[in-house]
Amino acid sequence: MKGMRSRSRSRAKAGIAVLILSPLWRATGLRPVQTVRRAAQAALAACETVGTPDLSVALSNDAELRELNRIWRGKDRPTNVLAFPSGAVAAGGRSPLGDIILAFETVALEAERGRVAVSDHLSHLVVHGVLHLLGYDHEKPADARRMEGLEVRVLAGLGIPDPYAAPRPLRRLGKR
């Protein structure tokens, strides 16, 4: 994992905007901005990216994610994380990746059910969202194994245990 750190230092830092849209994220003492930036930087460092990536992460709530999930995915229920790739072309060395949005209530409930720290689960979901922005997917079993393996490797570099390992693995992401 040392290679991940050295690679991230050798190039310009990604532009990661973190927007706190729900006060629930601040009420927990999570340090959500630092957690999000650290997880996003680790995911970007683990992948080959062109240029200097820019992305935004919005920390919202179940009501917002339910609405977005209904509009964009046709699923009228809240979800933990959504990723919206920008589809834009890199300009001036900057590479706009897209936006990630997370729902506090769902993230906290999943962390509780999985018996993991909310900050660890938040980190996992940010890594998951960044990988989606970079083109990773989990629709096919082989793609899911590849994406989950990369998630586990990035999280290990952050000192976070494998979220898919026994004794009580979290439900596979995206299978709600």
Order of alpha helices (4+ residues) and beta strands (2+ residues): alpha-beta-alpha-alpha-beta-alpha-beta-beta-alpha-alpha-alpha
